[in-house]
Amino acid sequence: MMPLEKRTLGHTKVSVTSAGLGTVPLSGFNVGVPYSEFEAVVKAAFDLGVRYFDCAPMYGLGKAEHFLGRALRDLRIRDQVVVSTKCGRVLKPASRTPKLDTVYGIEWVDPYPFRDTYDYTYDGVMRSFEDSQQRLGLDYVDVLLVHDVGRAWHGDQAEYYWNQLRESGYRALDALKSSGAIGAVGLGVNETESVVGVAREFPIDCALIAGRYTLLNHAPLDGHFDELQSRNVSVIAGGIYNSGILAAGSKAVASTYDYQQVPSAILERVRSVEKVCERHGVDLPTVATQFVQAHPAVATVVQGAKSTSEVTQNVHAVSARIPAALWQDLRNFNLIPSNAPVPEDGRSS
């Protein structure tokens, strides 16, 4: 297995490995995970060369930040890794705070006793960041991402929160970066359009974009990634398996596409990709991973894992060799666009 390449985010001095570990599955997403397993997964990722770890106040409603900070201290690896967390949400006591109703509502298993409230103002960003520092136990955060600003998450309320960010939230981000409290600033969202919109208004360094550029979703090739590259905004690619279908494959009983039932057209497309994979002896997750990673706009792919075996699979997917003929077959069958970048020598890093 090849060592993981390091890539710089935007114009900053922050460098991330080509594979990162996301902490959503470790925070109680559908299944409870004890701290011992959380630490074991972080250690396994580190031992395999991963040096980038992502979390957020939303994940387990504080649990991800608490557990990640503790694991980094217990393993004594903080000074060797990059940590990103997010702002835009402030956690408040569950007993005195109404529950948010969102299009992507998540029922965390055994979360901490808090509820998230949205606040993209100057005070909200500062409060969120300071609370995250306390939960993580860190005096410095490498990357701060504005979480879920945009229409995909907020719907009709999107403009209200956009205005909060414009009117004073940007000023907080600038103050944090200028003071050295953070090394890079960006967005953490489920839509590419909002990243381009913010990049036109404020000098972000990076963006964690979940599920928008995958083996099944090529929309950013129509111009958005080109513009982000021209502005030197690095893409941190998340959700590269579209919530499961590109990891489990077409035969999995409980597989989903963007957290919904898999549409029949998507299922047929996955089956076609699987046939090409089988012909070349490469598994579907590896092809899905390296397709995303091959785009020059993408600095790293962030993948979740809830066990050490899943971490091993994820890193293998980044590092394994893929025959160049496989990519040509995918193009010939119109399964990827002709203008989609692919690994030139059969590998992505």
Phi and psi in degrees as a GROMACS rama.xvg file:
@    title "Ramachandran Plot"
@    xaxis  label "Phi"
@    yaxis  label "Psi"
@TYPE xy
-74.9703  149.393  MET-2
-65.5285  151.699  PRO-3
-78.5441  130.547  LEU-4
-71.049  150.259  GLU-5
-106.242  139.873  LYS-6
-134.621  142.801  ARG-7
-87.6439  142.183  THR-8
-88.1353  115.011  LEU-9
54.542  -135.548  GLY-10
-92.9219  10.4678  HIS-11
-85.7361  -178.983  THR-12
-99.745  7.81151  LYS-13
-85.4152  122.748  VAL-14
-116.785  134.509  SER-15
-118.668  150.707  VAL-16
-72.1634  155.752  THR-17
-64.5648  -12.2214  SER-18
-126.582  136.657  ALA-19
-125.674  164.398  GLY-20
-108.412  121.478  LEU-21
-92.7692  148.649  GLY-22
-107.433  9.97858  THR-23
-58.4429  -51.2674  VAL-24
-63.1131  -24.1632  PRO-25
-85.1693  -2.92503  LEU-26
-105.647  8.45602  SER-27
102.306  27.0762  GLY-28
-80.9931  99.8805  PHE-29
75.3268  -22.1145  ASN-30
-147.2  141.956  VAL-31
-75.0977  142.663  GLY-32
-131.756  119.197  VAL-33
-72.5609  162.804  PRO-34
-58.0736  -38.1574  TYR-35
-58.1521  -39.665  SER-36
-73.6794  -37.3675  GLU-37
-57.2508  -49.8085  PHE-38
-63.4529  -39.9757  GLU-39
-62.2735  -38.6494  ALA-40
-68.9499  -42.9724  VAL-41
-60.0599  -43.5671  VAL-42
-64.0823  -43.3473  LYS-43
-61.4443  -42.562  ALA-44
-63.0334  -44.7828  ALA-45
-62.4602  -43.5929  PHE-46
-62.7947  -26.0429  ASP-47
-89.9482  1.98622  LEU-48
104.612  -2.26601  GLY-49
-70.8525  130.532  VAL-50
-127.478  17.2508  ARG-51
-131.68  127.822  TYR-52
-130.706  130.359  PHE-53
-115.778  139.893  ASP-54
-146.969  -175.357  CYS-55
-166.427  153.044  ALA-56
-56.0416  -34.0967  PRO-57
-63.4596  -33.0165  MET-58
-71.541  108.04  TYR-59
69.3081  13.381  GLY-60
52.5703  53.143  LEU-61
108.591  -19.9119  GLY-62
-65.3699  -44.0813  LYS-63
-58.3552  -44.8061  ALA-64
-66.7613  -44.6409  GLU-65
-57.6678  -49.7107  HIS-66
-68.0662  -41.8054  PHE-67
-65.4027  -45.7874  LEU-68
-59.1817  -41.7874  GLY-69
-65.2622  -42.6382  ARG-70
-62.7717  -42.4335  ALA-71
-62.708  -37.2974  LEU-72
-71.6337  -46.273  ARG-73
-61.7934  -36.5441  ASP-74
-87.6989  -8.46538  LEU-75
57.7564  48.2303  ARG-76
-124.319  6.69699  ILE-77
-54.0907  -42.5126  ARG-78
-74.4712  -1.0961  ASP-79
-110.875  1.30077  GLN-80
-129.769  163.104  VAL-81
-106.065  133.489  VAL-82
-119.431  131.732  VAL-83
-118.337  141.865  SER-84
-136.77  -173.594  THR-85
-132.941  161.297  LYS-86
-131.415  172.458  CYS-87
111.758  -14.4898  GLY-88
-124.921  137.722  ARG-89
-117.137  128.397  VAL-90
-85.1618  134.709  LEU-91
-131.543  157.737  LYS-92
-54.1425  132.23  PRO-93
-63.7192  -30.9642  ALA-94
-69.3724  -16.5087  SER-95
-128.191  17.9299  ARG-96
-133.654  126.351  THR-97
-63.8288  148.888  PRO-98
-78.248  136.033  LYS-99
-71.7974  144.874  LEU-100
-112.301  107.874  ASP-101
-128.244  164.728  THR-102
-69.5822  -20.3817  VAL-103
-117.255  44.5458  TYR-104
-58.2104  133.762  GLY-105
-121.891  131.659  ILE-106
-97.6909  96.492  GLU-107
-69.2657  143.05  TRP-108
-86.6834  123.222  VAL-109
52.4901  54.6015  ASP-110
-77.2929  172.188  PRO-111
-74.2561  157.966  TYR-112
-79.1642  59.1021  PRO-113
-134.129  166.795  PHE-114
-131.085  147.854  ARG-115
-90.9298  139.329  ASP-116
-124.91  144.074  THR-117
-83.8607  138.155  TYR-118
-162.04  107.025  ASP-119
-106.099  14.2023  TYR-120
-77.3949  173.573  THR-121
-54.7754  -51.7096  TYR-122
-64.3107  -37.7022  ASP-123
-66.2848  -42.2135  GLY-124
-64.0305  -44.2998  VAL-125
-64.73  -42.697  MET-126
-64.155  -44.5637  ARG-127
-60.6907  -46.4636  SER-128
-63.8025  -45.1275  PHE-129
-65.6549  -38.3304  GLU-130
-64.0489  -40.1332  ASP-131
-63.5479  -40.7796  SER-132
-58.5665  -42.0923  GLN-133
-64.7286  -44.9318  GLN-134
-66.3742  -41.2557  ARG-135
-74.2237  -26.9126  LEU-136
72.3864  33.2917  GLY-137
-119.785  141.46  LEU-138
-92.1206  -2.24612  ASP-139
-150.642  135.982  TYR-140
-118.45  128.077  VAL-141
-66.0343  -44.2582  ASP-142
-135.855  129.503  VAL-143
-116.916  124.216  LEU-144
-115.473  131.208  LEU-145
-74.296  121.283  VAL-146
-93.008  125.226  HIS-147
58.1623  37.5837  ASP-148
-87.6125  131.086  VAL-149
138.413  170.231  GLY-150
-73.275  -30.5923  ARG-151
-58.1561  -34.1184  ALA-152
-96.5679  -45.0413  TRP-153
-95.1166  -10.7103  HIS-154
57.9335  -126.798  GLY-155
-67.3834  -16.8056  ASP-156
-88.5925  0.616426  GLN-157
-57.7889  -44.9388  ALA-158
-64.4672  -35.0886  GLU-159
-59.8527  -46.054  TYR-160
-75.7125  -32.2021  TYR-161
-57.9741  -43.6084  TRP-162
-65.6012  -35.9797  ASN-163
-58.5905  -45.1254  GLN-164
-65.3161  -44.7839  LEU-165
-65.141  -43.9205  ARG-166
-72.0069  -32.1397  GLU-167
-153.05  -19.2965  SER-168
-63.9487  -40.5243  GLY-169
-57.7095  -38.5984  TYR-170
-63.0659  -37.2385  ARG-171
-66.6909  -42.9813  ALA-172
-61.8843  -41.8485  LEU-173
-64.3855  -41.2596  ASP-174
-64.8032  -41.4647  ALA-175
-65.4802  -42.5245  LEU-176
-71.6673  -41.5215  LYS-177
-64.0378  -32.8326  SER-178
-80.3675  -12.1605  SER-179
88.9237  7.58687  GLY-180
-70.8248  -27.1149  ALA-181
-132.749  156.261  ILE-182
-97.1299  -26.5656  GLY-183
-149.719  152.394  ALA-184
-130.892  146.056  VAL-185
-168.547  -157.168  GLY-186
-120.556  155.548  LEU-187
-129.634  100.341  GLY-188
-141.656  174.719  VAL-189
-111.156  22.0946  ASN-190
-150.183  136.997  GLU-191
-76.1709  -32.2252  THR-192
-56.9752  -42.0169  GLU-193
-66.7348  -32.0813  SER-194
-65.605  -45.7942  VAL-195
-62.4237  -41.0538  VAL-196
-61.1868  -45.6104  GLY-197
-67.6762  -40.8785  VAL-198
-60.0573  -27.602  ALA-199
-77.0669  -17.9897  ARG-200
-107.215  -27.8162  GLU-201
-147.13  139.236  PHE-202
-76.8593  81.3997  PRO-203
-80.9284  158.493  ILE-204
-99.5749  -26.6035  ASP-205
-161.523  171.716  CYS-206
-154.454  129.545  ALA-207
-88.7032  110.274  LEU-208
-112.731  119.433  ILE-209
-99.6741  122.804  ALA-210
74.5914  6.28962  GLY-211
-94.7653  -21.3646  ARG-212
-126.898  107.986  TYR-213
-144.356  179.09  THR-214
-61.7047  -19.0218  LEU-215
-107.659  -11.811  LEU-216
-129.91  111.299  ASN-217
-115.053  11.8282  HIS-218
-54.5773  -39.2005  ALA-219
-61.2234  -15.4682  PRO-220
-70.4799  -13.0821  LEU-221
-81.2633  9.56796  ASP-222
140.24  -29.6494  GLY-223
-63.3826  -45.4466  HIS-224
-66.4042  -35.0131  PHE-225
-61.442  -43.1596  ASP-226
-67.7167  -40.4231  GLU-227
-62.7932  -39.8238  LEU-228
-63.0911  -41.4088  GLN-229
-65.0029  -25.9953  SER-230
-95.1622  3.43013  ARG-231
58.099  43.0274  ASN-232
-100.608  114.38  VAL-233
-79.6602  138.656  SER-234
-94.609  127.257  VAL-235
-101.193  108.123  ILE-236
-87.2862  120.461  ALA-237
-118.809  171.456  GLY-238
57.5709  34.1338  GLY-239
-71.6683  -10.8776  ILE-240
-100.964  12.7456  TYR-241
50.9574  44.2358  ASN-242
73.6822  4.36994  SER-243
151.381  -35.2648  GLY-244
-60.9284  -34.5888  ILE-245
-84.8127  -5.65271  LEU-246
-98.1851  -46.8466  ALA-247
-86.8507  -27.5142  ALA-248
88.5956  177.527  GLY-249
-72.4438  -20.2567  SER-250
-90.7005  -7.26895  LYS-251
-68.8386  136.656  ALA-252
-70.6743  -43.6628  VAL-253
-103.729  21.2298  ALA-254
-69.1775  150.059  SER-255
-129.907  162.203  THR-256
-124.33  114.083  TYR-257
50.0275  45.1052  ASP-258
66.8983  16.1805  TYR-259
-124.681  171.165  GLN-260
-59.169  140.468  GLN-261
-71.4567  120.649  VAL-262
-63.0639  150.683  PRO-263
-61.5534  -37.0297  SER-264
-65.4622  -38.1026  ALA-265
-67.1294  -41.3747  ILE-266
-61.376  -42.4167  LEU-267
-66.0024  -37.6719  GLU-268
-64.9316  -41.6419  ARG-269
-63.1817  -40.8138  VAL-270
-61.5433  -38.296  ARG-271
-66.2193  -41.4599  SER-272
-64.1695  -40.4437  VAL-273
-60.7902  -36.9056  GLU-274
-62.8653  -40.0391  LYS-275
-67.3044  -40.8731  VAL-276
-60.8421  -44.8784  CYS-277
-63.1929  -37.5856  GLU-278
-61.9622  -32.058  ARG-279
-105.633  3.79189  HIS-280
68.8399  34.6658  GLY-281
-124.096  139.708  VAL-282
-79.6611  155.881  ASP-283
-59.532  -47.0022  LEU-284
-58.9897  -35.3387  PRO-285
-65.2737  -44.3443  THR-286
-64.8116  -43.1731  VAL-287
-61.6285  -39.5792  ALA-288
-67.7328  -50.0007  THR-289
-74.816  -22.4899  GLN-290
-61.8371  -46.8465  PHE-291
-67.2971  -45.4911  VAL-292
-65.0152  -24.0038  GLN-293
-72.3366  -19.2462  ALA-294
-70.7434  130.231  HIS-295
-63.728  -16.6041  PRO-296
-75.1951  -20.5566  ALA-297
-89.5389  119.934  VAL-298
-85.7854  -35.2857  ALA-299
-158.783  155.648  THR-300
-109.319  131.065  VAL-301
-106.839  120.337  VAL-302
-122.871  137.376  GLN-303
-80.5332  159.771  GLY-304
-157.646  140.707  ALA-305
-115.612  10.5819  LYS-306
-153.64  160.622  SER-307
-65.611  -31.8867  THR-308
-67.0372  -35.487  SER-309
-68.3808  -35.7932  GLU-310
-61.4195  -45.4778  VAL-311
-59.4255  -43.1693  THR-312
-62.8105  -41.5966  GLN-313
-63.7472  -45.585  ASN-314
-68.5336  -36.9946  VAL-315
-60.2149  -40.5876  HIS-316
-63.1929  -30.7866  ALA-317
-75.4162  -34.6739  VAL-318
-100.952  -19.8784  SER-319
-66.7633  150.065  ALA-320
-80.9687  142.009  ARG-321
-126.384  129.659  ILE-322
-60.116  137.004  PRO-323
-59.4795  -28.8251  ALA-324
-64.0285  -26.9899  ALA-325
-62.5311  -43.7414  LEU-326
-65.4528  -37.3217  TRP-327
-65.1037  -38.2405  GLN-328
-63.6334  -41.9207  ASP-329
-61.4347  -37.1104  LEU-330
-69.0304  -43.4692  ARG-331
-60.5134  -33.9368  ASN-332
-92.6368  11.0976  PHE-333
58.1296  33.6006  ASN-334
-91.7011  -19.9476  LEU-335
-134.971  150.104  ILE-336
-67.0198  155.117  PRO-337
-65.7817  -24.7873  SER-338
-94.1284  6.95157  ASN-339
-76.4272  123.321  ALA-340
-63.1754  141.26  PRO-341
-133.655  161.449  VAL-342
-58.1015  123.863  PRO-343
-71.2855  -32.514  GLU-344
-112.187  21.4332  ASP-345
87.6965  7.64111  GLY-346
-148.373  163.556  ARG-347
-107.732  -9.66223  SER-348
